[in-house]
């Protein structure tokens, strides 16, 4: 198991994701540090759908940057891929064939790989592909690379193969090229699924500074998945991070009193001391972070400070992803989010994860400004 998941102890908890929100009736904020939900394996499978942030995304409402023709091209290519699976076209005008047999998929790659930097809309397009595939939710799956490895850990390799083999499509967001062990594990899984006829789609998380170096991430991806390369068409998507396109800089942190006051005034808000939350994350398996955040409507953190070690930093990355998926605003005091990770971390093997976390936490910090109680 990778360092991004093995570092948590997975200690069992007694608080379920569906439990009432502590303090919701009195106005007291939730403490994330009091939550350690148990998530059954069957729930992990059932929840392999696009997260709430991407419930309503479609090919039609993806807005390509006019300066980046690769973005419009991606919509067309993925629309054709959806049509090959029997799905709707990119324009949304595809019709189901109710009274005649579906044509066999055209020959060619049965997978697409979206290669690009942060915030160019890869996840929007991947979720749109999932929505365009006309199969019941239980016959198409969508999850991050980390969620997929967590599923294998929960079910075992063979059971995961059996569970996913009857799916029409498997979408993997943020395929991790920096974790050889888990990459080989998932590569073996994908090989079995391709043999079973499952179509595949994946995205990368290329560091923005690498975008000028040809197909850097795509080449790494195709090499890591070895014999699966023939099943994927690499599709490059260029552009700048839409989360920061034309927007002001991330808001500066607030003081402790403002964060605390806002937490008490906001229904469903959580309030935690940042160091205590980091310690709590070490006691909850990352596969449970989503359930831990499910009842939360806003996260308030006091005393944000740089993360001291890589294991803790990787757990924080997973939490940031789950909060971003659920569109949970984050209000914080202490240090700005772009100071969470050291220069050594930002230049190391997990730099792609850290830059993604900074980008997403910055967006959530902007979302939190409207909640502030002065």
Buried (B, 14 or more C-beta within 10 A) or exposed (E): BBBBBBBBEBEEBEBBBEEEBBBBEEEBBBBBBBBBBBBEBEBBBEBBBBBEBBEEBBBBEBEBBEEBEBBBBBBEBBBEBBBBBBBBBBEEEBEEEEEEEEEEBEEEBBBBBBBBBBBBBBBBBBBBBBBBBBBEEEBBBBBBBBBBBBBBBBBEEEBBBEBBBEBBBBBBBBBBBBBEEBBEBBBBBBBBBBEEEBBBBBBBBBBBEBBEEEBBBBBBBBEBBEEBBEBBBBBBBBBBBBBBEEEEEBBEBBEBEBBBBBBBEBEBBBBBBBBBBBEBBEBBBBBBBBBBBBBBBBBBBBBBEEBEEBBBBBBBBBBBBBBBBBBBBBBBBBBBBBBBBBEEBBEBEBBBBBBBBBBBBBBBBBBBEEBBEE
